[in-house]
Amino acid sequence: MQNLFETQPETSLLKKFSEIHNSIYANDGLSSQQALDEMLKVLFIKVFDEKESSKQFFISNEEFNEIKSGRKNKTFLQRIESLFQKTIQGFSDIFEANESIKLSPIALSFAINKLQSIDFSDTTDAKGLAFQKFLANTEKADRGQFFTPEPVINFCVQFLQPQPNEKIIDPTCGSGGFLFSAYQYLLDNFQVSKQEIIPNLFGIDINKTIVKIAKMKLLLECNTNLNIIAQNSLEDLDELALSFGQPIEKQIDIVLANPPFGTMGKITNEKLLKKYELGYKWQGENYNYYKTKTLHTGQTPEILFIERCLQLLKEGGRMAIVLPNGMFENPSLEYLRIFIKQKARVLAVVNLPQETFIPFGTGVKTSILFLQKESEIDLSKKVFFGRITKLGYQGNKNGNPIYQKDEFGNFLKNENKELILEEDFTKIINDYKIFQQTNELETANSFLFPVAELNGRFDFDYYAPQNRKLLNKLKSLNAVKLSEICDIVKTKSKKLAQLNEMVDYIELSDINTHSYEIINANSYLVHELPSRASYEVRENDILTAVAGNSIGTHKHATALATKDYEGNICTNGFRILRNCKVDLYYLLYYLRSEMFLKQVFMYRTGAAIPNISDFDLNRILVYLPTENILQEVSEKVRYSFELRKQAKEEVEKITVEF
């Protein structure tokens, strides 16, 4: 093992940070996160010492040599302990009164020796950036916390284009990524000083350790006090204002947020829920919803965070919030989208690939929602929709960068001889700027949609131009709704009440998707059936899938039930089409056509198990051609069934004597 105390050449601050963290990790047997916690204490001691000009943050050669030889040096340890107690008082908002340094003398002395010659009060170099890069490596090494990828952070900031003197807040600031990016954006794009920017940056996070990280990032960069507090940002706005020393409700120009989702459980505190309109149940249908007087027994934090962000914004203020795709598309959350439309104008929706957050601990599929708070929505405006397909990094646990190559596999470089990331963020930003200038746009990854026509969905695929063109074409051809030409069965079979009866059960995997056939059914006692067993099949029923990763694709399961499967039970992953008013064989053909599949893919919702709701299935448009064409198609499909039947019979005739 390398001796960490050997004389080394002068290194960059980034390397020093890494060496200190590794020393703590190696010498004291702490986890990566625990090592970071202790390193933060040392950094805050250093910052406090410089701020107070106490000049107590040092270790002499004699003290250092004594500790390296295995002996304790009480003078050194007492000096640093005394300084730490003063640091706790100086940063009482993020340190508990009883906190202590948990480092061994050898790890503590190494850290102080590395840092004592550095002037943190000198803001001419990018110390904050060095800490940011160090932290990025540490976060990837220990994914106990959920972080926002830097390309997503920078994209949100560049999209909202913050201006000097605008107040910016992140109510779930984590390690301060959004705030740091906004700070850097303002420095790069305007003639403003660091001291002018910092008072307008606000951050809140419930985790004190994470707040320490956020504070340290900007302290190292700016050497000034920050408006970052350790508090629950869903609590009283008055309490938050008190902590900041100024009112914040309806005072903020820009909100940037990636609230925790899917990991915290639901908020059940009635006192807290009563502070939010979304803490109550909503009722309604067909895009008309209203808040009831019934409180939710529990509401997901990300939904409450949407309302909190809107509460913070002043009139005309803008926000970017990262949310699971379910918030944009799930029918059960339509009330949420109606609420948003009542409070703000949807500026943009940008879809992110599923692998976006995998290097940072989760595979949840997400999009970014951009809003502008308006009490009166201008319905003449348009919504910008964008889709990111290339992230600039691998969608695996390592998240390694991916760079552009030419047709021969050689890496491309920019005018500064730097490798160019393979990413779409820059392209989408440029598309948005074109839209701002021209109010017109349609590219492979971006399109516009009228605000006035935005209904109960916010997702990219639902409004994609190719899907809109398909629907308009079908309407022009007088296509009819699926529910108008057949009954859609969704009533459970009475057989399911007879617990000891033997039944045959059909699953999604029992369908040959290429030949419209049921090819298998397994026998179960009713009480042994899976809970999804639901509907009783009749001869000439059409079964079509409404759930699963394959719906809306060429592997979408659709089959015609023959007499052999009369009385079988099928999964609720199917819907049964019965009493059809058009030829069965034509409808079978249509259910495998691009016209049908594209509609299903457009309407489907859900990230883990995609599904299409009964409401959307009912309104799938079915094109009915002229009677001659319809019969021609039907005869061809019918003939294919006869050929398969003949083929089976021929195979069954084969015998081999032995």
N, C-alpha and C positions, 0 to 999 in steps of 0.2 A: 504493500500500500504506500502511495506517495506521502512523504512527510510534508504536511501542509504548512509547516513553520520554516521550511527552507527559504533562503533569500531568493526572491523572484524579481524579474524585471518589472518596471512600471506597467500596469495593465489598465485597460479601460474600466470605467465604472461598472459597466454591464458585467464584465468578468469578475470584478470584485464582489458584486452582489451574489453572483453564482457561487463563488468560492466560499463566501460566508455561509450561505444556505447549505452548501454541501458539507462544510465543516461541522455545522450544528447537527445535520442529519447523520453524519458518520460517527462523530465523537460521542453524542449524547443519546443515540438510539431512538430518536424521535421520528415520528412520521413526517412526510414531506410537509403536510399542513401544519403540524405542531412546530416544525422548524421555521416555517414562514411566520407563524405567530410570534415566536421568540425574536426572530430577526426584526420584525416590525417594532418591537419594544426598543431594541437597540437603536433603530433609525429615529424613533421619536425622541429618545434621550439625546441623540446627536442634534436634532433640530431644536429642541428646547435649550440645550446648552448654548448654541449659537445665538438663539433669540434673546437669551438673558445675558449673554456675554460672560458666563460664569467660568468658562475655560476649565471645566472639570472633566471633560470628555477626553481622556488621554490615558495612555499607559506608557510608563518609562521603560527604557531598555532593561533596567534592573528588575522592575516588577515583572516584565514579560519573561525574562530569563528564569526568574524564580518559579513562575507558574509552569513554564515549559519543563522544568526539572521535576515537576510533580508536587511542589509545595504550594500552599495557599499564601497569598499576600493580602493580609487583612486591610492594609491601607488602600490598595486598589479596589478591593471588593466593597469596602465601606463607602468609598468615594462614589462609586457608580451606583450603589444602592441608595445613597442619599440623593443623588441626582435623579434617580428614577422616581422616588417619592415626590419630588418637586414636579417632575414631568406629569405624574398622575394628576396632580392638582391643576397643572397648566392645561391639561387635556381631559378634564373631568367628564366631558360629554361622551368620551369613547373608552375611558379606562374605569374599571371598578376600583374602589378605594382599597380593597384588600388584594389587588393583583401583585404578583411577585415575578421576579426574573427566575426562570426555571433552567437556566443554562449552567453547565459546569464551568468552573473557572477557566479551563483551557479553551472552551468554545467561546466564552465571553471575551476573553483577552484577545483571541484571534480576530474576532469581529471588530473590536475597538481599535486594534492595531491597524487593520485594513482601512478604517474610515477616518482615523484621527487627522490625517493630513489633508482631507478633502474639505473644501469650503462650500457647505450646502447653501449658504446665503448668496453665493455668486450665481446669478441667473443667466449669465451670458452663454452657458453651454446647456445642452439638453439632458440634464440629470433625470428629469421626469420621463423622458423618452427612454432612457437607459433602464429605468425601473419598470416602465411599461413592457419593454421587450423581455426583461428578466421574468416578469410576472406571467407573460404569455407562455413561456416555456414551463414555468412552475404549474400553471393552471392545467396544461396538457398532461403533465406528469401525474397530477392528482386531481381526478375529476369528481371529487366529492361535491363540488359546487357547480352550478350551471352558469355558464358564461356565454355572452353573445360574441360570435365571430367578428373579428375586426373589419372584414370587408362589408358585413351587414351594417355595422355601426357607422362606418364612414359613408356608406351609401345613404343611410337615413339622414345624416347631417347634410350631405351635399344636395339631397333632394329637397330639403326644406330651406336651404340657403339662408341661414341665420344672418342677421344684420347687426352692426355695432349697437350697443345699448339695449338690445332685446334681452329680456329675462328668459333664461332657459332652465328647465328643471327636469330631472329624472327621478320619479318617485319610487323607483325600484333600482337604485343606481348601481348596486353590486360593487364591483371594483372601480367604477367611475369611467368605464369605456366611452359612453356617450358624451359625458362632460369633457373628457380629455380631447375627444375628436372635435367637439364644437369649439373648444378653446383653440385648437390647432387650426381649424378652418378659418376662424376670425383673424388669427395672426397672419395666415398665408394670403388672405384675400382683401384685407383692409389695413390702412395705416392707423393701427391702434396699439396701445401698449398692453403689456400683461396685466398691469395694475387696473386698467380700464375694463378688462374683460372679467376678471375673477369675481367682482361683486355681483355680477349678473348670472353667475352659475350656481344652481341649487341642486342638492342631492339628498335623498332620503333612502335609508335601508334599515331593515329591522335587525340585521346582523352586525354586531359591533366590530367583529374582526374584519368583515368586509368593508365597513366604513373606514377603519384604520387604513386599509389598502388604498381606498379612494382618496382619502386625505393626503396620504403620503405621496401618491402620484403627483398631485398638483402642488403640494408643499415643496417637493424637490424641484419642480419646474418653475415655481413662481415665488417661493419663500414668503407666502402671505397667508393669512387666515382664510378659511373657506367656509362657504355655507353648505356644509355637508353634515347631516345629523343622523344619529342612530335612533330611529323611531319607527313605529308602525305607521306607514303613510296612509293607511285606511282609517286611522283614528280621527279624532276631532280636528277640524281645520284650525280652530282657535288655538289648540295646543301646538300644532305645527308652526303656526304664525309666531307663537310665543318663543318657541325654540329658535326660530330664525331671527327674531327681533323685528319682524316687519310682517304686514299682511301678505298673504299669498293667494287667497281665493280670488279668482277673476283678475289676477294681476300678471299672469304669465303669458309670454308671447309664444314660446315653443315648449312643448312637452315631448320628450324622447323616452320611450319605455319598452322594456321587454319583461313584462311581469311574470312571476313564477306561475307555471300552469301544469296541472296533472300531478303535482308532487306534494302539495300542501294540504290536500283534503279540502273540505268545505268550511266556510265561515258560518258558525252556528250561534255566535253571540248576538242575541236579540237586540241589545242596546245599539250595537254597531250596525246591524242590518237595517234598523229603523232610520238610519241616517241616509239611506240610499233608496232611490226609486226602484232600482233593480234588486233591492233586498226584498221586494214584495213580488207576489205572483202576478203575472199578466194574463189576460184572456183576450180572445178574438180570433179572427180568421180572415183570409183573403186580404192581407196587408193592413187590416184594421184591428189594432190592439189597444188595450187600455190597462192601466195599473189597478189592481184590486186592493182591498184593504187587508188581504191575507198575507201574512209574512211568510217568507220561505223558511222551512226548517233548517236549511243550509244552502248557501250560495257559493259557487266557485270563486276564488279570489280574482281571477283574471277578468271576470265579468264586472266585479265591483271596481277594479282598477280602471276599466274603461270609463265608468261614470266619474271616478275621482279625477282622472286626467281632464275630462271635460269641465269639471268644477274649477279646476285650477286655471284654465285658459281664460284670457280676456276675450272680449268680442273681436273676432278677426284673427285670433290666435290659431297657430297650427300645431298639429301633433303627428308623430309617427309611433305606432305601437305594433310590436310583433305578437301575433296571436295564432293559436292552432287553427287549422283550416275549418274545423267544425264550426267555429264562430262565424265563418263566412257563408256556410252552406247548409248546416243541419236544420231540418224543418222545425225541430223542437226549440231552436233558438231564433226563430223568425222575429219574435217579440223584441229581442235584443237589437236586431238590425233596424227594426222600426223605431225603437228608442233612439238609436244613433242618428237616424235620418231626421228625427224631430229636433235634435240638439245641434247638429252640425252638417256641413256639406262634405260629402265624400270626395276628396281631391284625387285619390289614387288608390289602387290595390296592386301590389306587386307580389307575385307568386314565387316562392322559393322552392328549390328541389328538396326532396325528402332527406337527402344526405347532409343538408346544411349544418345541422347541429350534432351529427354523429361524433365528430372529434371532440365535442364539448359535453357529451354525456347523455344525449337523447336522440331518438329517431323520429320524434313527432314532426309531422308535416305542417309547415307554417306558411303564412303570408304576412306582408306588412300592410297595415291599414293607415292611410294618410288622411287626416281630417282637418277641416277649418271650421272653427266655431262661428256659427251664424244664426242669429235669432230669426232672420227671414232668409230662407234659402232661395238663391237665384236659380230657378229651374232652366234658364237658358244655357247654363254652363255644361261642361262635359267632364266625365270621369276618365282619368288616364288609367289604363290597365297595362301592366307589364309582367313579363315572365323571365326569371333568371334560370338559365339552364347550365351555365358554366360558372363555378364558384371561384376558380383560381386556386383551389386546393382539393385534395382527395377526400372523398366522402367516406373515410374510414377512421379508425380510432387515432391514427397518427396525424391526419390532416396535412400531409406534406404538400408544398406548393406544386402547381402544375403550370408549366411555361409553354408559350406558343412555339411551334416548330414549322419549318417550311415543308414543301412537298417531299424533300429528301430526308427529313428527320432531323435537320439541323436547328438548333435553338435560335430564335429571332431575338434581336436586341434593339433597343431604342437609340435615340441620338446620343444618349449618355453612356452607351455601351452596357446598359443594364438589361437583364432578361425581362421579357414581357409576360405577365401572367395571362393565362387562358381564362378569361372571365367576361361576364356579360354586364356587370354593374356599370361600367363606363358607358356602354352602348345604351343602356336604359336611361341613364342620366342625360345623355345627349338627345335621346328621343323626347324626353320630358321637356328639355329646353326648347326643342323645335316646336313642340305643342304649345308652350307658353308664348312663343313668338307668332305662330301661325294659326293656332286653334284647329289645326288639321294634322292627322297623322295615321298611318297604318303601315306597320312593318312586320317582319316575321315574329318579333317578340313583343310588340306594343300595338295598342289600338285605343280608340276613344269610344265612349258610350254616353248618350245624353243623361244628365242627372234626372231629368223628369221621367225617364223610362226605367230608372233603377228601381226594381221591385223588392221582393223579399229575399233576394240572394245578392252576395257581394263577390262571388268567386270568379276567377279568370275564365275557366272553361265555359261557364254558363253564358257568358256574354261574348265569347270569342267570335270574330266575324264569320268564320266558316260555318259555325253552328247557327248564327242568326240568318245567314243566307239560306241555309238548308230549310229552316222553319218557314222563312218567307216564301221560298219556292214551293214547299208543300202546301202552304195556305193558298197560294195562287192556283194550285192544281185542285183545290177544293178537297184536300185530304180530310179524313174524318178522325175523330178521337177513337182510340182503342176501345174505350168504355161504351162507345155508341154501336159497336159492331159485335160485341160479345159480353157475356157476364164474366166478371173477374171474381173467382171464388176465394173467399178468405174466412169461411166459417169452418170451425174445427169439426172433425168427424165425430159422430156419436159413438163410434167403436172405441174411442179412447177412454170411455167410461167403463168399459168391460176389461178390467185389469188382467184377467187370466186368459183372455182370448189370444190365439196366435194370429199374427198379421204379418204381411210382407211389407217391407219398408224401403222406400226409394230415396236416395240421397243425390246431391248434385253430381257426385262422381259416378253415378250409375247411368249417366247419359253419354251416348256417343255423339259428340257435338258436330261431327261431320255428316252424320246420316239421319239426324232427327229421331234417333231411336233410344228407347229405354233398353239397356242391355243387361240389367241385373237388378235384383231385389233380394234383400236379406230378411229372413224370418226371425221375429221376436215375439215374446209375450208382451202384451201391451204395457205392463208395468216395467218392462225392461227397455222400452223405447227411449231414445234421447228426448229431452224436453222440446226440441224443435219439431218433432213429429206432429203433423197438424191436419192435413187435408186428405180426404178420400178421393181416389182417382176413379173415373169412369172411362169406358171405352169412348174413343174419339175426343177426349180432352186433350188440350195442348198445354204442356207444362213449360213454363219459361222462367229462367232464373231471375231473381230480384236481389240477390246478395252474393258476395264473393268477389275476389280479385279479378275474375274473368268477365264480369258483366260489362257489356258495352264493347267487348273485344271480339275477335274472330273465334275465341274459345267460349263464347257465351252459350250456355246450355239451354237448348230448346228441343222438345220431343213430342211426338204424337203417341198417345196411349192406345195400344191395341187391346183386343179382348183379353189377352193373356194377363194384363195388369189391372183388370177390373177389380175394384175393391181394395187395392193396395193403399197404403198411407204414404204420403210424401212429406218431405221437410218443408218448413215455412220459408226456406230459401228459394222456393218456387212460388209462383202464383199460377192457378189453373184458369185457363181460358175455356169457357163452356158456352154452349148454345150460340155458336158463331153464325152471323148473318151473311158471311161471305164464305166462299169455298175454303175448306180446311187446308187444302194443299197450297192454295195461294197464300194464306196467312202464314203457313209454315215457311214458305219462301221469304215472305216479307220480314219475318222475325230473324232471318239470317242476313238480311240486306244491310248495306251501309246506311240507308235511310233510317232504319230502326236502331242499329247499333250506335250510331253517332248521337242520336237523341238520348239513349240510355246513358252513354258516357257523359253527356252534358249534364244530365239531371242527377247522376249518382252522387252520393255524399258519403262521408266517413273515410278516415284514413286507415284504421286498422282493418276493418272489414267493410269495403264499399257496399252500398246498397242504394236502391231506388225506392222512394216512398210510394205508397199506393196512390197518393194524390198525383204524383208525377207520372206513374205508370198509366193511370187513367187517361192522361192528356197527351200521351204519345200519339203523334199523327201518323195515320196509315193512308198511304196513297193507293187509290183504287183506279186502275187504268180502265180503258174501254172494256166492254164485256168480252170481246174477241181476244184481246191481249191477256186478260185475266184468265180465261179458259185455257189459252195456250200455255201459260205459265203453270197452271194447275195440272194440266195433263202431263207436262214434263216431270213435275215433282212426283205425281202419282206413279208415272212409269218407272221412275227411279226406285220407288218402293217395291214395285212388282219385280224389277230386275234383282234387287237384293233378296227378295223372297225366293225367286227362282234359283239364285246362286246358292242360298242356304239348302234348298231342297236337293240340288245337284250334289253338294258336298255330302249331305246325309245319305245319298245313295251309294256312295263309295264304300266298298268293302274290300278288304285284303285278307285272303285266306292264308293260314299258316298252320 
